[in-house]
Amino acid sequence: MRKRIVDTRVFLALASVALGLGGLGCGGDEPWTAQEDGKAERAALAALPVGAEVSLAAISETDRPATCPHGFVVADLTCQGSRCSSVSLTCRKYVKDVDLEALYRNGEWISGDDPKDARSAAEFIRGVSCSERYCASIQALFVETPRLVNTGSCQWSDAGSEDDVRPATCGAGSYVAGIRCQGTDCQDLDVLCCAGEMAAGEETF
């Protein structure tokens, strides 16, 4: 089945939903809750099929966090710019509607110094935030839900560097569950792709 990729510029025009909002603020901001999404936004998201992907604009330390909509998790991450000064995400839908059972938490900040990686054996990543020059520190927003279970079958994938700009893409049925920094300014990134098991009754992709 061919992947359906939705450019956020088109998606925003149709749904009027700001995909970069919520979830991952530096000051302990609370993640989005389903109640904060308007009816039009929920309807537009629900209309997209399971497996549909939306691309978020690249972020740096001066931007708001990049956060996938409800019912989506990160499927690939791309390192861009000098010393990987910005990162961009692609989000993949895993439920037919808004996931009211999802629980969110902010991971700790990671960098080229310890700790170098943030990963989870039970969750997936819904968004990321950058801080410091060249996006030298990264924080992940994790989501745990019975609608998409992390099976623990995982492998690391290279997200590239300033000299090798390419996405670290998790294949069909896998999603990003961890991020690893390498280099002084976290200029080389890897992502941990883990297989996800959807709840019974969801479409498979």
Protein Blocks (a to p, Z undefined) as FASTA:
>chain_A
ZZddddfklmmmmnopafkgghiacnopacddfklpcfklmmmmmmpcghiacddddddf
kbccddddehiacfbdcdedehhlaccdddddfbfbdcfkbccdddddddfbdcfbdcdf
kbccfbdcdedehhlaccddddddfkbccehiacdddebjfklgcdddddehiacfbdcd
edjkopaccdddddddddehiacZZ
